[in-house]
Amino acid sequence: MKAAATSVGATFVDPASDFQGKAICGDPESIHGIVSTGRSEADNEAPNSSMKSLHPKISGARLYANALERTL
């Protein structure tokens, strides 16, 4: 991703250090694991996992924002 961003003159921001110890099963967990309940109206139907699976929680979105704000 960094090479692709650089090739078009964009700045790549790596949030990996922000997520250190906080991703799936981290403390606090800021990325959803496999979600099978709490589906929204537009979500996948059971038995498929929810579209929330493997996506950031609110705290994960904050970690991405922290990385962006440092760069700006």
Buried (B, 14 or more C-beta within 10 A) or exposed (E): EEEEEEEEEEEEBEBEEBBEEBBBEBEEBBBBEEBBEEBEEEBBEEEEBBBBBBEBBEEBEEBBEBBEEEEE
